Amino acid sequence: MRFVIVATCALMLAACARGRASEIVTPRDVPAADGAPRVVRVRDLGTVADFPTSGVVSDAEGDGRFVVGELVLIEGKDFGKLPTILIGGRPARVVARTRGGGVVVRIPDGLAPGPCPVEVSHPGGKDARDVELRRLALATRPMSGRIHVLDVNEKDVQLLPVEISVPAPVSVGYSMSGGVGLVLSAPSDASGKPSPGRLVGIGMAAPGGPRVVSETSVEVNGPRIVAIAERAPVMAVVGTSEVQLFSLSDEQHPAPWPVTPLPSEIRPASVIAAAMDPLGTVLALLVPEGNVVAVLDVSRPQAPRLAGIFELLPGERLPAVRDIRFSPDGENLWILAGDNSASISAGKQPIRSIAVRLAKEDGPSGQSLSLAVTGAEVVAASGVPLRLAIPRAQSVASGAAVRAGTSRSVVLASSMDAKLLGAQAALLRTLGEPGMLLRVDHGGRGGILSSHAAVLGAIDVTPDARILLAMACRWPSGNGEGTSGLEQGIVAAPLGGAGKPTFLKIGEILGDKFEPWALGEVKIQP
């Protein structure tokens, strides 16, 4: 008994040496409230790996900055045994209780950055204290092996002086809480042969800025895409001929399930995009050959199975599909289609948005999945479609309502001038606004939302649909004489008519090679 007491004291003293510490206790050791709660302070805990169920919790990893998905310790008095915790008006799950009645919770996703109330309440009353909330974004540059970090707030978007080195970062997403960025690293050796891939975990709440907190081996051949569920701790890595599911129950350390070969009906190297439904039970793979989507039932992640291959553009022989996304409720798939380098020689094709209804039915042998194409509508815009993004809620420009979770949700897409297909980079000097952001809703309505001097590649939108980020490239500002390449950067565009887009330069693309679909990815914390 004496040893236990001494060891516990030693742990607490060590933690206190690094930062303020509080002892974790069981709920039955928490005192009952004598009156209304009073919040004294809120401490951020930074990037906490393997959060303890006993012992002490320290804020040594905290830096006074509060980030989406971060654990925080709320201290005060008279919180009682079962307080309700709201952060920004959204419920926060209690992770632990500390001696004296403190509460450890995780900042929920979907909150607006800026002043954010942390409220503790019970039948006897309530109290709150504001914290300043930040939302960050990660942008990958595959050719340079760099990941850039952006601070995305209500007023502007800032490129932070933090660069993370990851070899060939080809795809990125976030854990369910948003507290960990997950980057797929897929380098090649000197001969161009793919090397073993890795999942690199990036702690978004690390003091001083995000940093690498873990690395996990990926066993699939030629890893190229990550697809992550929004409301379940599961993700997939898709390779040239295989897929591998991972559990994110410990979000910093993905746990792999066995590798599964892709269905023989899919050509090995032809999957161009992938999406996972929010509940993590369906993985959709987009295949240009035949313009089909292959749907995998991953409700048993240790044994994914093919549920069906569905034709999206009957009668269309040329490859046209480009990108795929699930609607926020997981009941619909949206596919972007149009011209590309393989089809342009046969004549111009229109940009099309394809809406697909997904039906699930549980049976004795697992869930049964079926798809029904509900529309393949021509968008009122010309050009070459590139990437999709679907706002989770709120509105996009001109008061157009975006109803999360319905087939009428607005879909945003990036596209470029068709003259750039197969062209040299210098052609950008002669085109005024070669990049476009498109808006498409149910029935194909919509069109060009905005035109840009830069070509926009991968795009993402804040949860409230106020700000869009896009990987981009442009001819250097000025006349560009004597330039050795294009400027690469990130376009930050406010949606809704307030403010102008800004171009944040992150580097250069040397030579005449022009591949807007290979600019990298940008993903905003949920």
DRENGULO-726535 format. One record per residue (C-alpha): z, y, x; residue in three letters; residue number from 1. Coordinates in nm, 2 decimals. Layout:
BEGIN
Z|Y|X|ala|NUM
...
% end
This chain:
BEGIN
0.00|0.00|0.00|met|1
0.09|0.23|0.28|arg|2
-0.25|0.16|0.45|phe|3
-0.43|0.26|0.13|val|4
-0.25|0.58|0.10|ile|5
-0.31|0.67|0.47|val|6
-0.68|0.58|0.44|ala|7
-0.72|0.79|0.13|thr|8
-0.56|1.09|0.29|cys|9
-0.78|1.05|0.60|ala|10
-1.09|1.05|0.38|leu|11
-0.97|1.36|0.20|met|12
-0.89|1.54|0.53|leu|13
-1.23|1.45|0.67|ala|14
-1.40|1.58|0.36|ala|15
-1.20|1.90|0.36|cys|16
-1.31|1.95|0.72|ala|17
-1.67|1.96|0.61|arg|18
-1.62|2.14|0.28|gly|19
-1.39|2.17|-0.02|arg|20
-1.31|1.82|-0.16|ala|21
-1.18|1.69|-0.48|ser|22
-1.05|1.34|-0.55|glu|23
-1.23|1.13|-0.81|ile|24
-1.01|0.99|-1.08|val|25
-1.05|0.76|-1.38|thr|26
-1.08|0.92|-1.73|pro|27
-0.73|0.79|-1.82|arg|28
-0.58|1.00|-1.53|asp|29
-0.73|1.32|-1.67|val|30
-0.47|1.53|-1.85|pro|31
-0.51|1.63|-2.21|ala|32
-0.59|1.99|-2.29|ala|33
-0.31|2.23|-2.37|asp|34
-0.54|2.49|-2.50|gly|35
-0.90|2.63|-2.48|ala|36
-1.09|2.54|-2.16|pro|37
-1.12|2.79|-1.88|arg|38
-1.40|2.76|-1.63|val|39
-1.29|2.89|-1.29|val|40
-1.59|2.81|-1.07|arg|41
-1.89|2.59|-1.04|val|42
-1.98|2.43|-0.70|arg|43
-2.31|2.28|-0.61|asp|44
-2.29|1.95|-0.42|leu|45
-2.63|1.95|-0.26|gly|46
-2.81|1.62|-0.18|thr|47
-2.56|1.35|-0.25|val|48
-2.66|1.00|-0.16|ala|49
-2.47|0.70|-0.31|asp|50
-2.23|0.91|-0.52|phe|51
-1.89|0.75|-0.50|pro|52
-1.70|0.60|-0.79|thr|53
-1.37|0.66|-0.61|ser|54
-1.24|0.86|-0.32|gly|55
-1.34|1.22|-0.28|val|56
-1.64|1.44|-0.35|val|57
-1.71|1.73|-0.12|ser|58
-1.94|2.03|-0.14|asp|59
-2.02|2.02|0.23|ala|60
-2.39|1.96|0.13|glu|61
-2.38|2.26|-0.11|gly|62
-2.52|2.60|-0.02|asp|63
-2.44|2.81|-0.32|gly|64
-2.79|2.76|-0.46|arg|65
-2.83|2.56|-0.78|phe|66
-3.15|2.35|-0.82|val|67
-3.29|2.14|-1.10|val|68
-3.15|1.78|-1.08|gly|69
-2.86|1.88|-0.85|glu|70
-2.50|1.75|-0.90|leu|71
-2.24|2.02|-0.96|val|72
-1.86|2.02|-0.98|leu|73
-1.72|2.23|-1.26|ile|74
-1.35|2.34|-1.19|glu|75
-1.10|2.50|-1.42|gly|76
-0.82|2.40|-1.65|lys|77
-0.77|2.25|-1.99|asp|78
-1.10|2.06|-2.00|phe|79
-0.94|1.77|-2.17|gly|80
-1.04|1.41|-2.16|lys|81
-1.38|1.43|-2.35|leu|82
-1.53|1.78|-2.30|pro|83
-1.88|1.86|-2.40|thr|84
-2.08|2.01|-2.11|ile|85
-2.39|2.23|-2.18|leu|86
-2.60|2.38|-1.90|ile|87
-2.85|2.64|-2.02|gly|88
-2.78|2.51|-2.37|gly|89
-2.88|2.15|-2.28|arg|90
-2.63|1.86|-2.27|pro|91
-2.53|1.75|-1.92|ala|92
-2.42|1.39|-1.86|arg|93
-2.07|1.36|-1.70|val|94
-2.10|1.16|-1.37|val|95
-1.73|1.17|-1.27|ala|96
-1.39|1.34|-1.33|arg|97
-1.18|1.48|-1.05|thr|98
-0.81|1.54|-1.02|arg|99
-0.70|1.84|-1.20|gly|100
-0.95|1.79|-1.47|gly|101
-1.27|1.89|-1.29|gly|102
-1.61|1.75|-1.41|val|103
-1.91|1.64|-1.20|val|104
-2.24|1.67|-1.39|val|105
-2.61|1.68|-1.31|arg|106
-2.82|1.99|-1.39|ile|107
-3.07|1.88|-1.66|pro|108
-3.44|1.94|-1.64|asp|109
-3.65|2.17|-1.85|gly|110
-3.43|2.48|-1.80|leu|111
-3.57|2.82|-1.72|ala|112
-3.48|2.95|-1.37|pro|113
-3.25|3.25|-1.34|gly|114
-2.90|3.31|-1.48|pro|115
-2.79|2.99|-1.65|cys|116
-2.46|2.94|-1.84|pro|117
-2.24|2.64|-1.76|val|118
-2.03|2.58|-2.07|glu|119
-1.73|2.35|-2.13|val|120
-1.61|2.30|-2.48|ser|121
-1.39|2.08|-2.70|his|122
-1.23|2.12|-3.04|pro|123
-0.98|2.37|-2.90|gly|124
-1.24|2.62|-2.78|gly|125
-1.50|2.68|-2.51|lys|126
-1.57|2.88|-2.19|asp|127
-1.86|2.93|-1.96|ala|128
-1.97|3.07|-1.63|arg|129
-2.32|3.16|-1.51|asp|130
-2.50|3.02|-1.21|val|131
-2.83|3.12|-1.07|glu|132
-3.07|2.83|-1.12|leu|133
-3.38|2.76|-0.91|arg|134
-3.69|2.55|-0.98|arg|135
-3.89|2.43|-0.67|leu|136
-4.23|2.28|-0.62|ala|137
-4.38|2.06|-0.35|leu|138
-4.74|2.10|-0.23|ala|139
-4.91|1.84|-0.01|thr|140
-5.17|1.89|0.26|arg|141
-5.30|1.55|0.35|pro|142
-5.51|1.65|0.64|met|143
-5.24|1.85|0.82|ser|144
-4.95|1.61|0.73|gly|145
-4.75|1.90|0.59|arg|146
-4.56|1.95|0.26|ile|147
-4.49|2.31|0.16|his|148
-4.21|2.42|-0.07|val|149
-4.23|2.69|-0.33|leu|150
-3.97|2.88|-0.54|asp|151
-4.11|2.90|-0.89|val|152
-3.91|3.16|-1.09|asn|153
-3.98|3.38|-1.39|glu|154
-4.10|3.68|-1.20|lys|155
-4.31|3.54|-0.92|asp|156
-4.38|3.23|-0.70|val|157
-4.27|3.25|-0.34|gln|158
-4.37|3.02|-0.05|leu|159
-4.05|2.93|0.13|leu|160
-4.03|2.91|0.51|pro|161
-3.98|2.53|0.49|val|162
-4.24|2.28|0.59|glu|163
-4.18|1.91|0.58|ile|164
-4.38|1.68|0.81|ser|165
-4.51|1.36|0.64|val|166
-4.82|1.18|0.77|pro|167
-5.10|1.18|0.52|ala|168
-4.91|1.28|0.21|pro|169
-5.16|1.17|-0.06|val|170
-4.96|1.18|-0.38|ser|171
-4.63|1.33|-0.50|val|172
-4.39|1.31|-0.80|gly|173
-4.02|1.34|-0.89|tyr|174
-3.74|1.12|-0.99|ser|175
-3.63|1.13|-1.35|met|176
-3.36|1.40|-1.28|ser|177
-3.60|1.60|-1.07|gly|178
-3.35|1.60|-0.78|gly|179
-3.57|1.39|-0.55|val|180
-3.93|1.44|-0.47|gly|181
-4.12|1.12|-0.39|leu|182
-4.42|1.15|-0.16|val|183
-4.66|0.87|-0.09|leu|184
-4.75|0.87|0.28|ser|185
-5.07|0.67|0.35|ala|186
-5.18|0.73|0.71|pro|187
-5.48|0.56|0.88|ser|188
-5.50|0.43|1.24|asp|189
-5.76|0.55|1.50|ala|190
-6.03|0.33|1.35|ser|191
-5.97|0.47|1.00|gly|192
-5.80|0.15|0.88|lys|193
-5.51|0.23|0.64|pro|194
-5.17|0.18|0.80|ser|195
-4.87|0.06|0.60|pro|196
-4.77|0.32|0.34|gly|197
-4.43|0.47|0.28|arg|198
-4.25|0.64|0.00|leu|199
-4.07|0.94|0.14|val|200
-3.77|1.07|-0.06|gly|201
-3.72|1.45|-0.03|ile|202
-3.38|1.59|-0.14|gly|203
-3.47|1.90|-0.34|met|204
-3.11|2.04|-0.33|ala|205
-3.05|2.00|0.05|ala|206
-2.88|2.30|0.21|pro|207
-3.14|2.53|0.37|gly|208
-3.42|2.38|0.16|gly|209
-3.56|2.04|0.07|pro|210
-3.56|1.77|0.35|arg|211
-3.64|1.41|0.39|val|212
-3.35|1.19|0.28|val|213
-3.51|0.84|0.27|ser|214
-3.81|0.63|0.36|glu|215
-3.92|0.31|0.18|thr|216
-4.20|0.07|0.28|ser|217
-4.49|0.02|0.04|val|218
-4.66|-0.32|0.05|glu|219
-4.98|-0.25|-0.14|val|220
-5.31|-0.24|0.04|asn|221
-5.46|0.11|0.07|gly|222
-5.19|0.30|-0.12|pro|223
-5.33|0.61|-0.29|arg|224
-5.16|0.71|-0.61|ile|225
-4.80|0.74|-0.74|val|226
-4.73|0.74|-1.12|ala|227
-4.38|0.81|-1.23|ile|228
-4.21|0.78|-1.57|ala|229
-4.05|1.10|-1.70|glu|230
-3.77|0.95|-1.90|arg|231
-3.71|0.61|-1.72|ala|232
-3.61|0.52|-1.36|pro|233
-3.94|0.35|-1.27|val|234
-4.25|0.43|-1.08|met|235
-4.57|0.27|-0.96|ala|236
-4.78|0.29|-0.64|val|237
-5.15|0.20|-0.69|val|238
-5.36|0.08|-0.40|gly|239
-5.72|-0.03|-0.36|thr|240
-5.65|-0.38|-0.49|ser|241
-5.28|-0.40|-0.58|glu|242
-5.00|-0.22|-0.77|val|243
-4.63|-0.22|-0.69|gln|244
-4.35|-0.11|-0.92|leu|245
-4.03|0.04|-0.80|phe|246
-3.69|0.10|-0.96|ser|247
-3.55|0.45|-0.93|leu|248
-3.20|0.37|-1.05|ser|249
-3.09|0.49|-0.71|asp|250
-3.34|0.78|-0.70|glu|251
-3.30|0.84|-0.33|gln|252
-3.38|0.47|-0.24|his|253
-3.66|0.32|-0.45|pro|254
-3.61|-0.06|-0.49|ala|255
-3.94|-0.25|-0.49|pro|256
-4.05|-0.53|-0.72|trp|257
-4.32|-0.78|-0.59|pro|258
-4.67|-0.66|-0.54|val|259
-4.92|-0.75|-0.82|thr|260
-5.30|-0.78|-0.77|pro|261
-5.50|-0.54|-0.98|leu|262
-5.70|-0.72|-1.26|pro|263
-6.01|-0.89|-1.14|ser|264
-6.21|-0.70|-1.40|glu|265
-6.14|-0.38|-1.20|ile|266
-6.34|-0.32|-0.88|arg|267
-6.09|-0.31|-0.59|pro|268
-6.16|0.05|-0.47|ala|269
-6.25|0.22|-0.79|ser|270
-5.93|0.34|-0.95|val|271
-5.96|0.72|-0.94|ile|272
-5.64|0.83|-1.13|ala|273
-5.33|0.67|-1.29|ala|274
-5.06|0.77|-1.53|ala|275
-4.74|0.61|-1.66|met|276
-4.60|0.67|-2.00|asp|277
-4.27|0.86|-2.02|pro|278
-4.07|0.54|-2.10|leu|279
-4.21|0.36|-1.80|gly|280
-4.36|0.06|-2.00|thr|281
-4.73|0.14|-1.97|val|282
-4.95|0.21|-1.67|leu|283
-5.30|0.35|-1.73|ala|284
-5.56|0.32|-1.46|leu|285
-5.88|0.53|-1.48|leu|286
-6.20|0.36|-1.35|val|287
-6.52|0.55|-1.31|pro|288
-6.75|0.25|-1.31|glu|289
-6.81|0.19|-1.68|gly|290
-6.59|0.49|-1.77|asn|291
-6.30|0.27|-1.87|val|292
-5.92|0.28|-1.87|val|293
-5.73|-0.04|-1.78|ala|294
-5.39|-0.05|-1.95|val|295
-5.11|-0.26|-1.78|leu|296
-4.80|-0.36|-1.97|asp|297
-4.52|-0.29|-1.71|val|298
-4.22|-0.33|-1.95|ser|299
-4.14|-0.63|-1.72|arg|300
-4.19|-0.45|-1.39|pro|301
-4.15|-0.77|-1.19|gln|302
-4.45|-0.91|-1.36|ala|303
-4.71|-0.65|-1.48|pro|304
-4.99|-0.78|-1.70|arg|305
-5.32|-0.66|-1.82|leu|306
-5.31|-0.55|-2.18|ala|307
-5.67|-0.45|-2.21|gly|308
-5.97|-0.26|-2.07|ile|309
-6.11|0.00|-2.30|phe|310
-6.44|0.18|-2.29|glu|311
-6.41|0.56|-2.32|leu|312
-6.77|0.67|-2.33|leu|313
-6.98|0.40|-2.50|pro|314
-7.34|0.40|-2.38|gly|315
-7.27|0.63|-2.08|glu|316
-7.39|0.45|-1.77|arg|317
-7.31|0.72|-1.51|leu|318
-6.95|0.75|-1.39|pro|319
-6.81|1.06|-1.56|ala|320
-6.43|1.02|-1.59|val|321
-6.22|1.23|-1.35|arg|322
-5.85|1.25|-1.45|asp|323
-5.59|1.10|-1.69|ile|324
-5.25|1.21|-1.84|arg|325
-5.01|1.09|-2.10|phe|326
-4.90|1.33|-2.38|ser|327
-4.53|1.42|-2.36|pro|328
-4.44|1.16|-2.63|asp|329
-4.64|0.88|-2.46|gly|330
-4.84|0.81|-2.78|glu|331
-5.17|0.96|-2.65|asn|332
-5.38|0.96|-2.34|leu|333
-5.60|1.25|-2.24|trp|334
-5.90|1.19|-2.01|ile|335
-6.11|1.46|-1.84|leu|336
-6.48|1.37|-1.79|ala|337
-6.80|1.54|-1.67|gly|338
-7.03|1.59|-1.37|asp|339
-6.95|1.47|-1.02|asn|340
-7.14|1.39|-0.70|ser|341
-7.25|1.05|-0.83|ala|342
-7.40|1.19|-1.16|ser|343
-7.54|1.53|-1.08|ile|344
-7.88|1.39|-0.96|ser|345
-7.94|1.26|-1.32|ala|346
-7.90|1.60|-1.48|gly|347
-7.61|1.80|-1.60|lys|348
-7.34|1.65|-1.82|gln|349
-7.10|1.85|-2.03|pro|350
-6.73|1.87|-1.96|ile|351
-6.55|1.65|-2.21|arg|352
-6.20|1.59|-2.32|ser|353
-6.13|1.24|-2.45|ile|354
-5.82|1.18|-2.67|ala|355
-5.70|0.82|-2.69|val|356
-5.43|0.70|-2.93|arg|357
-5.19|0.43|-2.78|leu|358
-5.02|0.19|-3.02|ala|359
-4.73|-0.04|-2.91|lys|360
-4.59|-0.33|-3.10|glu|361
-4.31|-0.56|-2.97|asp|362
-4.37|-0.93|-3.01|gly|363
-4.21|-1.26|-2.90|pro|364
-4.41|-1.26|-2.58|ser|365
-4.36|-0.89|-2.50|gly|366
-4.52|-0.57|-2.62|gln|367
-4.87|-0.56|-2.76|ser|368
-5.08|-0.26|-2.67|leu|369
-5.40|-0.12|-2.82|ser|370
-5.61|0.19|-2.77|leu|371
-5.83|0.38|-3.01|ala|372
-6.05|0.67|-2.89|val|373
-5.98|0.95|-3.14|thr|374
-6.22|1.20|-3.00|gly|375
-6.45|1.27|-2.71|ala|376
-6.52|1.64|-2.75|glu|377
-6.74|1.87|-2.55|val|378
-6.55|2.17|-2.40|val|379
-6.71|2.51|-2.44|ala|380
-6.75|2.56|-2.07|ala|381
-6.99|2.45|-1.80|ser|382
-6.92|2.32|-1.45|gly|383
-6.75|2.03|-1.28|val|384
-6.41|1.91|-1.41|pro|385
-6.15|1.84|-1.15|leu|386
-5.79|1.78|-1.26|arg|387
-5.56|1.78|-1.57|leu|388
-5.22|1.92|-1.66|ala|389
-5.04|1.90|-1.99|ile|390
-4.76|2.15|-2.07|pro|391
-4.45|1.98|-2.21|arg|392
-4.38|2.26|-2.46|ala|393
-4.40|2.63|-2.55|gln|394
-4.72|2.83|-2.55|ser|395
-5.03|2.90|-2.34|val|396
-5.21|3.23|-2.38|ala|397
-5.30|3.42|-2.69|ser|398
-5.00|3.28|-2.88|gly|399
-5.16|2.93|-2.89|ala|400
-4.88|2.69|-2.98|ala|401
-4.83|2.38|-2.77|val|402
-4.65|2.12|-2.97|arg|403
-4.50|1.88|-2.73|ala|404
-4.54|1.52|-2.83|gly|405
-4.85|1.54|-3.05|thr|406
-5.22|1.48|-3.01|ser|407
-5.27|1.85|-3.07|arg|408
-5.10|1.95|-2.75|ser|409
-5.30|2.19|-2.54|val|410
-5.45|2.03|-2.23|val|411
-5.53|2.24|-1.92|leu|412
-5.80|2.15|-1.67|ala|413
-5.94|2.29|-1.35|ser|414
-6.31|2.30|-1.29|ser|415
-6.56|2.46|-1.05|met|416
-6.92|2.59|-1.04|asp|417
-7.16|2.29|-1.04|ala|418
-7.36|2.46|-0.76|lys|419
-7.08|2.36|-0.52|leu|420
-7.14|1.98|-0.56|leu|421
-7.27|1.86|-0.22|gly|422
-7.29|2.22|-0.09|ala|423
-7.16|2.37|0.23|gln|424
-6.84|2.57|0.23|ala|425
-7.03|2.89|0.31|ala|426
-7.18|2.89|-0.04|leu|427
-6.84|3.01|-0.17|leu|428
-6.92|3.35|-0.01|arg|429
-7.20|3.41|-0.26|thr|430
-7.02|3.30|-0.57|leu|431
-6.79|3.56|-0.73|gly|432
-6.56|3.34|-0.94|glu|433
-6.64|2.97|-0.87|pro|434
-6.31|2.83|-1.00|gly|435
-6.21|2.81|-1.36|met|436
-5.91|2.71|-1.56|leu|437
-5.99|2.55|-1.90|leu|438
-5.79|2.52|-2.21|arg|439
-5.87|2.23|-2.45|val|440
-5.69|2.14|-2.77|asp|441
-5.74|1.86|-3.03|his|442
-6.10|1.86|-3.15|gly|443
-6.24|2.01|-2.83|gly|444
-6.16|2.37|-2.92|arg|445
-6.09|2.61|-2.64|gly|446
-6.29|2.70|-2.33|gly|447
-6.24|2.91|-2.02|ile|448
-5.89|3.04|-2.00|leu|449
-5.94|3.23|-1.68|ser|450
-6.19|3.25|-1.39|ser|451
-6.09|3.27|-1.02|his|452
-6.22|3.37|-0.68|ala|453
-6.08|3.05|-0.55|ala|454
-6.17|2.69|-0.64|val|455
-5.88|2.52|-0.81|leu|456
-5.80|2.15|-0.75|gly|457
-5.49|1.97|-0.86|ala|458
-5.28|2.17|-1.10|ile|459
-4.93|2.16|-1.26|asp|460
-4.74|2.37|-1.51|val|461
-4.38|2.47|-1.55|thr|462
-4.20|2.30|-1.84|pro|463
-4.21|2.62|-2.05|asp|464
-4.58|2.66|-1.98|ala|465
-4.54|3.01|-1.84|arg|466
-4.67|2.95|-1.48|ile|467
-4.95|2.73|-1.35|leu|468
-4.98|2.63|-0.98|leu|469
-5.30|2.50|-0.83|ala|470
-5.41|2.37|-0.49|met|471
-5.70|2.60|-0.40|ala|472
-5.95|2.71|-0.14|cys|473
-6.16|3.02|-0.11|arg|474
-6.39|3.21|0.12|trp|475
-6.17|3.43|0.34|pro|476
-6.10|3.77|0.19|ser|477
-6.32|4.05|0.32|gly|478
-6.68|3.96|0.43|asn|479
-6.56|3.64|0.61|gly|480
-6.80|3.70|0.91|glu|481
-6.72|3.48|1.21|gly|482
-6.48|3.26|1.01|thr|483
-6.43|2.90|1.12|ser|484
-6.34|2.77|0.78|gly|485
-6.21|2.83|0.43|leu|486
-5.87|2.95|0.34|glu|487
-5.65|2.69|0.18|gln|488
-5.37|2.80|-0.04|gly|489
-5.19|2.78|-0.37|ile|490
-5.28|2.99|-0.67|val|491
-4.99|3.09|-0.89|ala|492
-5.12|3.20|-1.23|ala|493
-4.90|3.33|-1.51|pro|494
-5.01|3.19|-1.85|leu|495
-4.99|3.42|-2.15|gly|496
-5.16|3.73|-2.03|gly|497
-4.87|3.88|-1.83|ala|498
-4.96|3.95|-1.46|gly|499
-5.24|3.84|-1.23|lys|500
-5.29|3.53|-1.03|pro|501
-5.19|3.54|-0.66|thr|502
-5.32|3.33|-0.37|phe|503
-5.06|3.20|-0.13|leu|504
-5.23|3.10|0.20|lys|505
-5.10|2.78|0.36|ile|506
-5.38|2.72|0.62|gly|507
-5.75|2.67|0.68|glu|508
-6.00|2.41|0.62|ile|509
-6.22|2.39|0.93|leu|510
-6.59|2.31|0.93|gly|511
-6.84|2.30|0.64|asp|512
-6.69|2.01|0.46|lys|513
-6.60|2.10|0.10|phe|514
-6.40|1.86|-0.11|glu|515
-6.19|2.04|-0.37|pro|516
-6.05|1.70|-0.50|trp|517
-5.90|1.64|-0.16|ala|518
-5.70|1.96|-0.12|leu|519
-5.37|1.78|-0.19|gly|520
-5.14|1.79|-0.49|glu|521
-4.88|2.03|-0.62|val|522
-4.59|1.93|-0.85|lys|523
-4.32|2.15|-1.00|ile|524
-3.97|2.01|-1.07|gln|525
-3.94|1.91|-1.43|pro|526
% end
